[in-house]
Amino acid sequence: MKCKLLVAEDELIERKVLCKTLQKYLGDLITLYEAKNGREAIEIFQREAPQVAVLDIEMPGLSGFATLEQMREMPEGKHLPVVFFTGRQDRDTVKRCAAIGAEGYITKPVEKRGLINRVREVLSRIPGQEQDPIVLMVDNDLEFLKEMKLYLKKYYKVIVVNSGKTACGYLAKHTADVIVLDETLEDPENGTVLEALRQLPNGQHIPVIKLGSQE
């Protein structure tokens, strides 16, 4: 079941970039709602009861802080997980984020990896949203993939692909907790598959188990 996530940002371009990024990398986990100001965010909250909110602090009219305070007055909002983003990094802002019970804050310009990691972390703590660790298996031996998936699916969510191109396509939109890779495979651009995966934002820090090495 997808988690309802609300994004409130008054700047149109920034809001669209945020939502596009969240949809691209977390679209299989979330249903996304957009608000252009605090008042609209509260209206969406009353109507849709999102389970997570990402709020800009410096919105005209109702600030992100004021928006959250009103949400917290509603029964569904008492324990609403919130991530703030702001162009400010002063001590008072940091203290207020902590005092209001936010899950944290992200500074502008918003860095894609930081945003996705923070929101993913918040989602993982919501009841019903926990996921088994994801194993991405990359091998051109289809029988081996079938056998390993049958065994590992008891413990993990297993994604199997039989080419480097398909693996890159998967990590362009999703992530994984570990990659099991046949290192003899070659990338379509004549490099190694691992090099190609490491060039992707989602593939830079994922642990890799290599198959076929004699070392």
C-alpha positions in Angstrom: 0.0 0.0 0.0 1.4 3.4 -1.0 2.1 6.1 1.5 0.4 9.5 1.0 3.1 12.2 0.9 2.4 16.0 0.8 4.8 18.5 -0.6 4.2 22.2 0.1 6.4 24.8 -1.6 5.3 28.2 -2.9 7.9 28.5 -5.7 6.5 26.7 -8.7 9.7 25.5 -10.3 11.2 24.3 -7.0 7.9 22.4 -6.2 7.9 20.7 -9.6 11.5 19.7 -9.3 10.9 18.3 -5.8 7.8 16.4 -6.9 9.4 15.1 -10.0 12.4 13.8 -8.0 10.3 12.1 -5.4 8.0 10.6 -8.0 11.0 9.3 -10.1 12.8 7.6 -7.2 10.0 6.8 -4.8 7.0 6.5 -7.0 6.5 2.9 -6.2 6.2 3.8 -2.5 4.2 7.0 -2.5 1.1 8.8 -3.7 2.1 12.4 -4.1 0.1 15.6 -3.3 1.2 19.1 -4.1 0.4 22.4 -2.3 1.5 25.9 -3.3 1.1 27.4 0.1 0.4 26.5 3.7 -3.4 27.1 3.5 -3.7 24.7 0.6 -1.5 22.2 2.4 -3.9 22.2 5.3 -6.9 21.7 3.0 -5.2 18.7 1.4 -4.4 17.4 4.8 -8.0 17.6 5.9 -9.2 15.9 2.7 -6.5 13.3 2.1 -4.8 12.7 5.5 -1.3 12.3 4.1 1.1 10.2 6.3 4.2 12.3 5.7 4.7 16.0 4.8 7.6 17.8 3.3 7.2 21.5 4.0 9.0 24.7 2.9 9.6 26.9 6.0 9.5 30.3 4.2 6.1 30.3 2.6 4.0 33.5 2.4 1.0 33.7 4.6 1.4 30.5 6.7 5.0 29.5 7.2 5.9 25.8 7.2 6.1 26.0 11.0 2.6 27.6 11.3 1.2 25.0 8.8 2.5 22.1 10.9 1.2 23.7 14.1 -2.3 23.8 12.6 -2.0 20.2 11.3 -0.9 19.0 14.8 -4.1 20.4 16.2 -6.1 17.8 14.2 -6.4 14.2 15.4 -4.6 12.8 12.3 -1.8 15.2 12.6 -0.6 14.8 16.2 2.2 12.5 15.2 2.7 13.5 11.5 6.3 13.0 10.4 7.5 16.2 8.7 10.7 17.1 6.9 11.4 20.8 6.4 13.4 22.4 3.7 14.8 25.9 3.9 17.4 28.3 2.7 18.3 29.2 6.2 20.8 27.4 8.4 20.9 29.6 11.5 20.8 28.1 14.9 17.3 29.4 15.8 15.8 27.6 12.7 17.6 24.3 13.6 16.3 24.6 17.2 12.8 25.3 16.1 12.8 22.3 13.7 13.8 20.1 16.6 11.4 21.7 19.1 8.4 21.2 16.8 9.2 17.5 16.4 10.4 17.5 12.8 12.2 14.5 11.4 14.8 16.9 10.2 15.4 19.6 7.6 17.1 19.9 4.2 18.8 23.1 3.1 18.2 24.7 -0.3 19.2 24.2 -3.0 17.8 20.8 -2.3 20.3 18.0 -3.0 18.6 15.1 -4.7 20.3 12.3 -2.8 19.8 13.9 0.6 16.1 14.4 -0.1 15.5 10.9 -1.3 17.5 9.3 1.6 15.7 11.4 4.2 12.2 10.8 2.9 13.0 7.1 2.4 14.2 6.9 6.0 10.9 8.5 7.3 8.8 6.1 5.1 10.6 3.1 6.6 9.4 4.0 10.1 5.7 4.3 9.2 3.7 1.2 10.2 2.8 -0.9 7.1 5.5 0.7 5.0 8.5 -1.4 6.1 10.1 -3.3 3.2 12.2 -6.4 3.0 15.8 -5.6 1.9 16.1 -5.3 -1.9 18.6 -7.5 -3.7 19.3 -6.6 -7.4 20.7 -9.7 -9.2 22.5 -9.1 -12.5 23.4 -12.2 -14.5 22.8 -13.5 -18.0 22.2 -17.0 -16.8 18.4 -17.1 -16.6 18.3 -20.5 -14.9 20.7 -19.3 -12.2 18.6 -16.2 -11.7 15.4 -18.2 -11.4 17.0 -20.6 -8.9 18.5 -17.8 -6.7 15.3 -15.8 -6.7 13.3 -18.9 -5.6 15.7 -19.3 -2.7 16.3 -15.6 -1.7 12.7 -14.5 -1.9 12.0 -16.0 1.5 14.2 -13.3 3.0 14.5 -10.5 0.5 12.7 -8.7 -2.2 14.6 -9.9 -5.3 14.9 -8.1 -8.6 16.5 -10.1 -11.3 17.8 -8.7 -14.6 19.9 -10.4 -17.3 21.9 -7.5 -18.7 23.8 -4.4 -17.7 21.5 -2.1 -19.6 18.5 -3.4 -17.8 20.2 -3.1 -14.5 21.1 0.5 -15.2 17.5 1.2 -16.3 16.3 -0.2 -12.9 18.7 1.8 -10.8 17.8 5.0 -12.8 14.4 4.9 -11.1 14.8 2.7 -8.1 17.3 1.6 -5.5 18.5 -1.6 -3.9 20.2 -2.6 -0.6 22.8 -4.9 -2.3 23.7 -5.8 -5.9 24.8 -9.3 -6.8 26.7 -8.9 -10.1 28.2 -11.3 -12.7 31.4 -9.3 -13.2 32.0 -10.8 -16.6 29.1 -8.9 -18.1 30.0 -5.9 -20.2 28.2 -2.5 -20.3 26.7 -1.4 -23.7 29.2 1.4 -23.8 32.1 -1.1 -23.7 32.9 -0.6 -20.0 32.1 -2.8 -17.1 28.5 -3.0 -15.7 29.8 -2.0 -12.3 31.3 1.2 -13.7 28.0 2.0 -15.4 26.1 1.4 -12.2 28.4 3.5 -10.1 27.8 6.5 -12.4 24.1 6.5 -11.4 23.0 8.5 -8.4 21.3 5.4 -6.9 24.2 3.2 -7.6 27.1 5.0 -6.1 27.1 3.6 -2.6 25.3 0.2 -2.9 27.4 -2.7 -1.7 28.2 -5.2 -4.5 28.8 -8.9 -4.4 30.7 -10.0 -7.4 30.2 -13.4 -9.1 32.7 -15.1 -11.3 35.9 -13.6 -9.7 38.8 -16.0 -9.1 40.2 -13.7 -6.3 
